[in-house]
Amino acid sequence: MRYAILLMGAPYSSQAAHSALRFARTLLGRGHRLEGVFFYHDGVHNAARLAAPPQDEPHLVDGWAALAAEHGVPLQVCIAAALRRGLLDEREAARHGKQGHSIEPPFELTGLGQLVDLGLHCDRLVTFGP
């Protein structure tokens, strides 16, 4: 089956992000396809490259990046939700005159059209929220 994940929970403030990552690894391990992960609302914080959790906690940002590297899963971040929360990639930081950026590949800023496309082309769109 072809799956997509919609993640709306921030890392470490609810179980949503950790559960979504475990679900993604499990379905890939069972031979299913994960067509993409779309980060929306507070879920965009999962793409913050400056996250530095304590060593005894899972590093969810690195976990998503590893998933993308190992399986080629696109990690799509809603641009509107990200900008509202101060999360910008290098291009958006330059466009808005900011000195730094907090999102970098494999995370990609995209629009809601990407979420609609995932929903249309997958067998299941599974949502994780707080």
Phi, psi and chi 1 to 4 in degrees:
 res  aa     phi    psi   chi1   chi2   chi3   chi4
   1 MET       -  154.4  -74.3 -173.5   72.8      -
   2 ARG  -103.1  122.8  -65.2  172.2   47.0  176.8
   3 TYR  -114.5  157.6  -75.9   84.7      -      -
   4 ALA  -138.1  151.8      -      -      -      -
   5 ILE  -120.0  134.4  -68.0  175.2      -      -
   6 LEU  -110.5  116.5  169.8   60.4      -      -
   7 LEU  -112.6  118.8  177.5   52.1      -      -
   8 MET  -115.5    4.5  -62.4 -171.4  -60.8      -
   9 GLY  -104.7  136.7      -      -      -      -
  10 ALA   -70.2  150.1      -      -      -      -
  11 PRO   -66.9  141.5   23.2  -29.9      -      -
  12 TYR    72.7   -4.8  -46.9  110.6      -      -
  13 SER  -103.2  -12.6   63.5      -      -      -
  14 SER  -154.4  175.4   74.6      -      -      -
  15 GLN   -82.0   -7.3 -170.3   63.0   31.7      -
  16 ALA   -56.0  -49.6      -      -      -      -
  17 ALA   -66.4  -43.3      -      -      -      -
  18 HIS   -65.2  -42.7 -169.3 -107.2      -      -
  19 SER   -64.4  -40.5  -65.9      -      -      -
  20 ALA   -63.1  -42.3      -      -      -      -
  21 LEU   -65.9  -42.1 -176.1   56.1      -      -
  22 ARG   -64.7  -41.0  -70.3 -179.0   59.0 -150.3
  23 PHE   -61.4  -44.3  177.7   78.1      -      -
  24 ALA   -60.1  -46.4      -      -      -      -
  25 ARG   -64.5  -38.3  -69.7 -159.6  175.7  -79.5
  26 THR   -66.4  -46.9  -60.6      -      -      -
  27 LEU   -67.2  -35.3   72.5   89.7      -      -
  28 LEU   -66.6  -37.8  -71.1  165.6      -      -
  29 GLY   -66.2  -22.3      -      -      -      -
  30 ARG   -95.9   10.1  -67.6 -171.5  176.1 -175.5
  31 GLY    89.7    5.1      -      -      -      -
  32 HIS   -81.3  167.2  -61.4  -72.5      -      -
  33 ARG  -105.2  137.3  -69.8 -178.4   50.6 -166.7
  34 LEU  -109.8  107.4 -178.8   56.6      -      -
  35 GLU   -77.9  -20.7  -61.0  -65.5  -33.2      -
  36 GLY   170.8  160.1      -      -      -      -
  37 VAL  -121.1  127.1  179.5      -      -      -
  38 PHE  -111.8  122.2 -167.4   87.7      -      -
  39 PHE   -98.1  123.2  -59.8   90.4      -      -
  40 TYR  -137.2  161.2 -167.3   44.2      -      -
  41 HIS    50.2 -135.0  -67.5  -72.6      -      -
  42 ASP   -70.3   -8.8  -75.7  -20.6      -      -
  43 GLY   -62.6  -19.6      -      -      -      -
  44 VAL   -62.3  -22.2  -60.6      -      -      -
  45 HIS   -65.6  -15.4  -70.2  -70.8      -      -
  46 ASN   -67.6  -12.9  -74.2  -82.7      -      -
  47 ALA   -99.9    3.2      -      -      -      -
  48 ALA   -73.0  108.8      -      -      -      -
  49 ARG   -67.6  -15.5   72.5  177.6  175.9   93.6
  50 LEU   -90.4    3.4  -59.9  175.4      -      -
  51 ALA   -62.5  135.9      -      -      -      -
  52 ALA  -141.8   74.5      -      -      -      -
  53 PRO   -68.5  159.7   26.2  -33.3      -      -
  54 PRO   -57.3  153.9  -21.3   30.3      -      -
  55 GLN   -63.4  -21.5  -70.3 -178.2   -7.1      -
  56 ASP   -90.7    7.8   62.4  -20.3      -      -
  57 GLU  -115.5  150.6  -67.3 -178.8   15.2      -
  58 PRO   -66.4  139.7   19.5  -26.4      -      -
  59 HIS   -91.0   94.2 -162.9  -59.1      -      -
  60 LEU   -66.9  -36.9  -64.5  174.6      -      -
  61 VAL   -61.0  -46.0  177.1      -      -      -
  62 ASP   -65.6  -34.0  -73.4   -6.2      -      -
  63 GLY   -63.7  -43.2      -      -      -      -
  64 TRP   -65.8  -41.7  -72.1  114.0      -      -
  65 ALA   -62.4  -39.8      -      -      -      -
  66 ALA   -65.9  -40.1      -      -      -      -
  67 LEU   -59.4  -43.7 -176.4   83.2      -      -
  68 ALA   -64.3  -42.4      -      -      -      -
  69 ALA   -67.1  -40.6      -      -      -      -
  70 GLU   -75.5  -34.6  -66.9  165.0   18.7      -
  71 HIS  -122.4    0.0  -60.0  -78.2      -      -
  72 GLY    67.6   28.9      -      -      -      -
  73 VAL   -81.1  123.7  176.7      -      -      -
  74 PRO   -67.1  134.3  -17.9   29.4      -      -
  75 LEU  -111.5  101.5  -56.5  176.4      -      -
  76 GLN  -105.1  127.6  -58.0  166.2  -23.9      -
  77 VAL  -113.1  127.6 -179.4      -      -      -
  78 CYS   -62.3  119.6  176.2      -      -      -
  79 ILE   -64.6  -40.6 -170.7  168.4      -      -
  80 ALA   -65.6  -45.4      -      -      -      -
  81 ALA   -65.6  -38.3      -      -      -      -
  82 ALA   -67.0  -47.6      -      -      -      -
  83 LEU   -62.2  -38.6  -67.7  177.9      -      -
  84 ARG   -60.6  -28.7  -81.7 -172.1 -155.2  101.1
  85 ARG  -101.8   11.0  -69.5  162.9  175.8   82.7
  86 GLY    77.2   22.0      -      -      -      -
  87 LEU  -105.7  117.5  -62.5  168.4      -      -
  88 LEU  -133.3  147.6  -57.9   93.6      -      -
  89 ASP   -87.4 -179.7   63.0    8.0      -      -
  90 GLU   -61.1  -41.2 -159.1  167.5    6.3      -
  91 ARG   -65.7  -45.6 -169.1 -180.0  102.9 -127.1
  92 GLU   -68.8  -34.3  -72.6  -61.9  -44.3      -
  93 ALA   -61.8  -44.1      -      -      -      -
  94 ALA   -65.3  -41.8      -      -      -      -
  95 ARG   -63.3  -34.0 -171.5  167.5   80.8   88.5
  96 HIS   -98.2    6.6  -69.3  -79.4      -      -
  97 GLY    70.7   30.1      -      -      -      -
  98 LYS   -93.8  151.1  -56.8  -65.2 -178.9 -177.2
  99 GLN   -81.8  -19.5  -67.8 -177.6   -0.4      -
 100 GLY  -143.2  172.7      -      -      -      -
 101 HIS  -131.2  157.7   64.8  -77.6      -      -
 102 SER  -126.8    3.4   55.0      -      -      -
 103 ILE  -126.8  134.0  -64.8  176.9      -      -
 104 GLU  -144.7  165.5   60.7 -173.9   24.1      -
 105 PRO   -53.3  145.6  -26.3   34.4      -      -
 106 PRO   -86.4    2.0   33.3  -36.6      -      -
 107 PHE   -75.7  142.0  -64.2   94.2      -      -
 108 GLU  -133.7  129.3  174.7 -173.2   11.3      -
 109 LEU   -74.5  127.5  -69.7  177.5      -      -
 110 THR  -142.1  174.5   62.7      -      -      -
 111 GLY   -98.5  175.2      -      -      -      -
 112 LEU   -64.0  -20.8  -78.0  174.2      -      -
 113 GLY   -58.3  -32.8      -      -      -      -
 114 GLN   -65.6  -37.3  -65.0  -61.4  107.4      -
 115 LEU   -66.2  -43.4  174.2   60.2      -      -
 116 VAL   -60.1  -43.9  171.6      -      -      -
 117 ASP   -61.1  -42.6 -169.0   53.7      -      -
 118 LEU   -60.3  -45.1  -78.9  172.6      -      -
 119 GLY   -62.0  -35.0      -      -      -      -
 120 LEU   -76.2  -30.0  -70.4  172.4      -      -
 121 HIS  -106.2    4.5  -65.9   99.2      -      -
 122 CYS  -114.7  156.3  -67.9      -      -      -
 123 ASP   -73.4  -33.9  -60.3  -51.7      -      -
 124 ARG  -140.4  133.8  -59.7  -77.2 -173.8  -90.7
 125 LEU  -113.5  110.6  174.0   62.6      -      -
 126 VAL  -102.8  127.6 -177.5      -      -      -
 127 THR  -104.2  135.1  -57.9      -      -      -
 128 PHE  -121.9  121.8  -67.7   86.1      -      -
 129 GLY  -138.9  168.8      -      -      -      -
 130 PRO   -69.5      -   17.9  -21.8      -      -
